[in-house]
Amino acid sequence: MAEAPGLLEGYQRLHQLFLDSSFDDEEVTVVWQTINVEHACHYCVPAHTGIAKV
């Protein structure tokens, strides 16, 4: 994305649309964690787990 400004802009727009959706904070966290687990991200899963506990 660093070398593709259009791709970065699209990603940021999609992210904002998701945050502006009708999902509440807890539902957003569940969606993020589902994606993180599906991708087996060893950084994101613990990071979002910590955020969810706050």
Buried (B, 14 or more C-beta within 10 A) or exposed (E): EEEEEEEEEEEEEEEEEEEEEEEEEEEEBBEBBEEBEEEEEEEBBEEBEEEEEE
